Amino acid sequence: MKRFSIILTAAVMMLAACATKPTAVAPVNVIFETDMGNDIDDAMALDMLYKYVEAGRVNLLAVMINKEGSAPAEFIDIMNTFYGHQIPIGVRFGADPAETGGVNFAQVISDMKDDAGQPVFARTLSRYDTLPDAVSLYRRILSGMPDKSVKIISVGFLGNLGALLESDRELIEKKVISLTTMAGCIAAPNGEFNLLGDLEASRKVFAEWPTEIVTSPFEVGIAICYPGESIENDLDWGIPHPMREGYLAYCPMPHDRPCWDLTATLYAVEGVEWFTLSDPGTISIGEEGIATFEPQPDGLRRYLAVTPQQAAAIKAHFVEILTLKPEKMR
């Protein structure tokens, strides 16, 4: 246990150090897929990505929205503006909003006004109905990237990726290294929200996607709950923080939120050392949104798992990442 603590402390110190000076490791090219507004862990995962960008760990090529409505794009624009990193946004037209029934924190933050009736958060964009279609933006970005150079992280519905697969499978195979998803329940098979949000696309992607897919299933994220008191206290920087305010709006406090989307993001950027990785195989998606894994030596599908010790280490790592102040505030 002493050795484990030393390793964890060293890892935390390395991340903090790279926040103040460039890292020697080449940044990972990432496109982030999200159903922003349905659960606050999407915003937390996006916040992680901005921290990775500032640490030189990630080149964030775009944020793609896989649900309908203007609030998700407006919230992402607010986050872009807050961090000072203007990342392209792609949208999905004609999709079901697929709300969870909880508080749409993206709408809450977009509508927030100060005592003078002015928006609390600055924006960069003036219109959200002219943003590019996600598939078109994918094709433009991937076409300009070196071969096998892009990782896609999907923490929402799979409609955009299903449409991209129909549009140009060869482009995916040529340009994408891997797809990491937050999807499915592997340990205790059950229908899972992200798969059910666009079941046809979910089945297509897991059956036909030409690169490796690694999924972080429901049971991994629920084993790692981010401490709400850290959101309340450690992110109280004297100015309104859109992710913090979104968390407080979404989750009646006190509330520790499962880290579903953060685990997929962590794996895609930092690799397997934080997790237990399954053997290769296939993952099929049933009619009820149930994901079934079958081992297969040459399979291109894997899933993540965590031990209690790994879950504790990952939780501490998430706190260290999310509580780093952005460059402009240091």
C-alpha positions as CSV (number, residue, x, y, z in Angstrom):
1,M,0.0,0.0,0.0
2,K,2.9,2.3,0.7
3,R,4.3,1.7,-2.8
4,F,0.9,2.3,-4.3
5,S,0.6,5.7,-2.5
6,I,4.0,6.7,-3.7
7,I,3.0,5.8,-7.3
8,L,-0.2,7.8,-7.0
9,T,1.5,10.8,-5.6
10,A,4.1,10.8,-8.4
11,A,1.4,10.6,-11.0
12,V,-0.4,13.6,-9.5
13,M,2.8,15.6,-9.3
14,M,3.5,14.8,-13.0
15,L,0.1,16.1,-14.1
16,A,0.5,19.3,-12.0
17,A,4.0,19.9,-13.4
18,C,2.9,19.5,-17.0
19,A,0.2,22.1,-16.4
20,T,3.0,24.7,-16.0
21,K,5.4,23.6,-18.8
22,P,5.1,21.7,-22.0
23,T,5.2,17.9,-21.9
24,A,7.6,15.9,-24.0
25,V,4.8,13.5,-25.0
26,A,3.1,14.3,-28.3
27,P,-0.4,15.5,-27.7
28,V,-3.3,13.1,-28.5
29,N,-5.6,14.3,-31.3
30,V,-9.1,14.0,-29.9
31,I,-12.6,14.5,-31.2
32,F,-15.2,14.6,-28.4
33,E,-18.8,13.3,-28.8
34,T,-21.3,14.4,-26.2
35,D,-25.0,14.5,-25.4
36,M,-24.3,17.7,-23.3
37,G,-27.0,18.7,-21.0
38,N,-28.3,15.2,-20.1
39,D,-25.8,14.5,-17.2
40,I,-23.2,16.7,-15.7
41,D,-20.5,14.2,-16.2
42,D,-20.3,15.3,-19.9
43,A,-19.4,18.8,-18.7
44,M,-16.8,17.3,-16.2
45,A,-15.2,15.3,-19.0
46,L,-15.1,18.3,-21.3
47,D,-13.5,20.3,-18.4
48,M,-10.9,17.5,-18.1
49,L,-10.1,17.9,-21.8
50,Y,-9.5,21.6,-21.5
51,K,-7.0,20.8,-18.6
52,Y,-5.3,18.2,-20.9
53,V,-5.1,20.8,-23.7
54,E,-3.4,23.3,-21.3
55,A,-1.0,20.6,-20.1
56,G,0.0,19.8,-23.7
57,R,-1.5,16.3,-23.5
58,V,-4.4,16.8,-26.0
59,N,-5.1,18.5,-29.3
60,L,-8.8,18.9,-29.1
61,L,-9.9,19.0,-32.7
62,A,-13.7,19.4,-32.2
63,V,-16.6,18.8,-29.9
64,M,-19.6,17.1,-31.6
65,I,-23.1,17.2,-30.2
66,N,-25.2,14.1,-30.7
67,K,-28.6,15.5,-29.5
68,E,-30.9,18.2,-30.7
69,G,-31.4,21.7,-29.3
70,S,-29.3,24.9,-29.1
71,A,-28.5,24.8,-25.3
72,P,-25.8,22.1,-25.7
73,A,-23.9,24.2,-28.2
74,E,-24.4,27.4,-26.2
75,F,-23.0,25.7,-23.1
76,I,-20.0,24.4,-25.0
77,D,-19.4,27.8,-26.4
78,I,-19.5,29.2,-22.8
79,M,-17.0,26.6,-21.7
80,N,-14.8,27.4,-24.8
81,T,-14.9,31.1,-23.9
82,F,-14.3,30.5,-20.2
83,Y,-11.1,28.5,-20.9
84,G,-10.1,30.6,-23.9
85,H,-9.8,27.7,-26.3
86,Q,-12.0,28.1,-29.3
87,I,-12.8,24.5,-30.3
88,P,-15.0,23.9,-33.4
89,I,-18.5,22.6,-32.6
90,G,-20.5,20.2,-34.7
91,V,-24.2,19.6,-34.3
92,R,-26.7,16.9,-35.1
93,F,-29.9,18.1,-36.9
94,G,-33.2,16.2,-36.6
95,A,-32.2,14.1,-33.6
96,D,-34.4,13.4,-30.6
97,P,-33.4,15.7,-27.6
98,A,-33.5,12.5,-25.5
99,E,-33.6,14.4,-22.2
100,T,-33.1,12.3,-19.0
101,G,-35.9,13.9,-17.1
102,G,-33.4,15.6,-14.8
103,V,-32.4,19.3,-14.8
104,N,-31.0,20.4,-18.2
105,F,-28.0,22.1,-16.7
106,A,-26.9,23.4,-20.2
107,Q,-30.1,25.3,-20.5
108,V,-29.8,26.6,-16.9
109,I,-26.3,27.9,-17.5
110,S,-27.2,29.4,-20.8
111,D,-30.1,31.3,-19.2
112,M,-28.2,32.5,-16.1
113,K,-28.5,36.2,-15.5
114,D,-26.8,38.5,-13.0
115,D,-28.6,41.1,-10.8
116,A,-28.6,43.5,-13.7
117,G,-30.3,41.0,-16.0
118,Q,-27.1,40.4,-18.0
119,P,-25.8,36.9,-19.0
120,V,-23.5,35.6,-16.3
121,F,-21.2,33.8,-18.8
122,A,-19.5,35.3,-21.9
123,R,-20.0,33.7,-25.3
124,T,-17.9,33.9,-28.4
125,L,-20.5,32.8,-31.0
126,S,-23.6,34.9,-31.7
127,R,-25.6,32.2,-33.4
128,Y,-25.9,28.4,-32.9
129,D,-28.2,27.6,-35.8
130,T,-25.4,28.1,-38.3
131,L,-23.0,25.6,-36.8
132,P,-21.8,22.8,-39.1
133,D,-23.4,19.4,-39.3
134,A,-21.3,17.0,-37.3
135,V,-20.7,14.5,-40.1
136,S,-19.6,17.3,-42.4
137,L,-17.2,18.6,-39.8
138,Y,-15.9,15.1,-39.1
139,R,-15.1,14.6,-42.8
140,R,-13.4,18.0,-43.1
141,I,-11.2,17.5,-40.0
142,L,-10.3,13.8,-40.6
143,S,-9.4,14.5,-44.2
144,G,-6.8,17.0,-43.1
145,M,-5.2,14.8,-40.5
146,P,-2.3,12.3,-40.9
147,D,-3.3,8.7,-41.2
148,K,-4.0,6.8,-37.9
149,S,-3.7,10.0,-35.9
150,V,-7.1,10.7,-34.3
151,K,-8.9,9.3,-31.3
152,I,-12.6,9.7,-30.9
153,I,-14.2,9.8,-27.4
154,S,-18.0,9.2,-27.4
155,V,-19.8,9.8,-24.1
156,G,-23.3,10.1,-25.5
157,F,-25.4,8.7,-28.3
158,L,-23.9,7.1,-31.4
159,G,-26.0,8.8,-34.1
160,N,-23.2,11.0,-35.4
161,L,-20.8,8.1,-35.6
162,G,-23.4,5.8,-37.3
163,A,-24.0,8.5,-39.9
164,L,-20.2,9.0,-40.4
165,L,-19.9,5.2,-40.9
166,E,-22.5,5.3,-43.6
167,S,-20.9,8.4,-45.1
168,D,-17.3,7.2,-45.4
169,R,-16.1,4.0,-43.7
170,E,-12.8,4.2,-45.5
171,L,-12.0,7.7,-44.1
172,I,-12.5,6.3,-40.5
173,E,-10.3,3.3,-41.2
174,K,-7.6,5.5,-42.6
175,K,-7.5,8.4,-40.1
176,V,-8.9,7.1,-36.8
177,I,-6.7,5.2,-34.3
178,S,-9.5,4.1,-31.9
179,L,-12.9,4.9,-30.6
180,T,-13.5,5.0,-26.8
181,T,-17.1,5.0,-25.6
182,M,-19.0,5.3,-22.4
183,A,-21.6,2.7,-23.2
184,G,-23.2,-0.5,-22.1
185,C,-23.4,-2.6,-18.9
186,I,-21.1,-5.6,-19.3
187,A,-20.8,-7.0,-15.7
188,A,-24.6,-7.1,-15.1
189,P,-26.2,-6.9,-18.6
190,N,-29.0,-4.3,-18.8
191,G,-30.2,-1.6,-21.2
192,E,-27.9,1.4,-21.0
193,F,-28.9,5.0,-21.7
194,N,-26.3,5.9,-24.2
195,L,-27.0,2.8,-26.3
196,L,-30.8,3.3,-26.1
197,G,-30.5,7.0,-27.1
198,D,-30.0,5.8,-30.7
199,L,-30.3,2.1,-30.7
200,E,-30.0,1.6,-34.5
201,A,-26.8,3.6,-34.6
202,S,-25.4,1.8,-31.5
203,R,-25.9,-1.6,-33.1
204,K,-24.3,-0.4,-36.3
205,V,-21.3,1.2,-34.7
206,F,-20.4,-1.8,-32.5
207,A,-20.9,-4.2,-35.4
208,E,-19.2,-2.3,-38.2
209,W,-16.8,0.3,-36.9
210,P,-13.4,-0.5,-38.5
211,T,-11.0,0.4,-35.7
212,E,-10.7,-0.8,-32.1
213,I,-13.5,0.2,-29.7
214,V,-12.8,0.3,-26.0
215,T,-15.9,0.9,-23.9
216,S,-16.1,2.1,-20.3
217,P,-19.3,0.5,-19.1
218,F,-21.9,1.7,-16.6
219,E,-20.4,-0.3,-13.8
220,V,-17.0,1.5,-14.0
221,G,-18.3,5.0,-13.8
222,I,-20.7,4.2,-10.9
223,A,-17.8,2.7,-8.9
224,I,-16.0,6.1,-9.0
225,C,-18.0,9.0,-7.6
226,Y,-16.6,12.5,-7.8
227,P,-16.9,14.3,-4.4
228,G,-19.4,17.1,-4.5
229,E,-17.7,19.0,-1.8
230,S,-14.7,19.4,-4.1
231,I,-17.0,21.0,-6.7
232,E,-18.4,23.3,-4.1
233,N,-15.1,24.3,-2.4
234,D,-12.1,23.6,-4.7
235,L,-13.7,25.2,-7.8
236,D,-14.9,28.3,-5.9
237,W,-12.4,30.6,-7.6
238,G,-14.1,33.9,-7.0
239,I,-15.7,34.0,-10.4
240,P,-18.6,31.9,-11.7
241,H,-17.4,28.6,-13.2
242,P,-19.8,27.1,-15.8
243,M,-19.1,23.5,-15.0
244,R,-19.3,24.1,-11.2
245,E,-22.6,26.0,-11.6
246,G,-23.9,23.3,-13.9
247,Y,-23.1,20.6,-11.3
248,L,-24.8,22.6,-8.5
249,A,-27.9,23.1,-10.7
250,Y,-28.0,19.4,-11.8
251,C,-27.3,17.7,-8.5
252,P,-29.1,18.8,-5.3
253,M,-26.2,19.0,-2.8
254,P,-24.7,17.1,-1.1
255,H,-24.2,14.8,-4.1
256,D,-21.2,12.8,-5.3
257,R,-21.6,12.2,-9.0
258,P,-20.6,8.9,-10.8
259,C,-17.8,9.5,-13.2
260,W,-19.0,7.6,-16.3
261,D,-17.8,10.0,-19.0
262,L,-14.6,10.9,-17.2
263,T,-13.4,7.3,-17.2
264,A,-13.7,7.0,-21.0
265,T,-11.8,10.3,-21.4
266,L,-9.1,9.2,-19.0
267,Y,-8.5,6.0,-20.9
268,A,-8.4,7.6,-24.3
269,V,-5.8,10.2,-23.2
270,E,-3.7,8.4,-20.5
271,G,-4.1,4.8,-21.5
272,V,-4.7,1.5,-19.7
273,E,-2.5,1.9,-16.6
274,W,-5.4,3.2,-14.5
275,F,-7.7,0.3,-15.5
276,T,-8.1,-3.4,-16.0
277,L,-8.6,-4.1,-19.8
278,S,-10.5,-7.1,-21.1
279,D,-9.2,-9.5,-23.6
280,P,-10.2,-8.7,-27.2
281,G,-13.6,-9.9,-28.5
282,T,-16.8,-8.7,-30.0
283,I,-19.6,-6.5,-28.4
284,S,-23.1,-7.0,-29.8
285,I,-26.0,-4.7,-28.9
286,G,-29.4,-6.4,-28.4
287,E,-32.9,-5.0,-29.0
288,E,-33.2,-3.8,-25.4
289,G,-29.8,-1.9,-25.5
290,I,-28.0,-4.8,-23.8
291,A,-24.3,-5.1,-24.6
292,T,-22.9,-8.6,-24.8
293,F,-19.2,-9.3,-24.9
294,E,-17.8,-12.5,-26.5
295,P,-14.0,-13.2,-26.3
296,Q,-12.4,-13.5,-29.7
297,P,-8.6,-13.5,-30.2
298,D,-8.7,-11.2,-33.2
299,G,-11.6,-9.1,-32.0
300,L,-11.5,-5.3,-32.1
301,R,-13.7,-4.7,-29.1
302,R,-12.6,-4.5,-25.4
303,Y,-14.1,-3.1,-22.2
304,L,-12.7,-1.5,-19.0
305,A,-13.1,-2.7,-15.4
306,V,-11.7,-1.4,-12.1
307,T,-10.7,-2.9,-8.8
308,P,-11.6,-1.0,-5.6
309,Q,-7.9,0.2,-5.4
310,Q,-8.0,1.4,-9.0
311,A,-11.3,3.2,-8.4
312,A,-9.8,5.1,-5.4
313,A,-6.7,6.1,-7.4
314,I,-8.8,7.3,-10.4
315,K,-11.1,9.3,-8.1
316,A,-8.1,11.1,-6.6
317,H,-6.6,11.7,-10.1
318,F,-9.9,13.3,-11.3
319,V,-9.9,15.6,-8.3
320,E,-6.3,16.7,-9.1
321,I,-7.2,17.3,-12.8
322,L,-10.5,19.2,-12.3
323,T,-9.3,21.5,-9.6
324,L,-6.3,22.8,-11.6
325,K,-7.0,26.4,-12.4
326,P,-6.9,27.5,-16.1
327,E,-3.8,29.2,-17.4
328,K,-5.4,32.6,-17.4
329,M,-6.1,32.4,-13.7
330,R,-2.6,31.4,-12.5
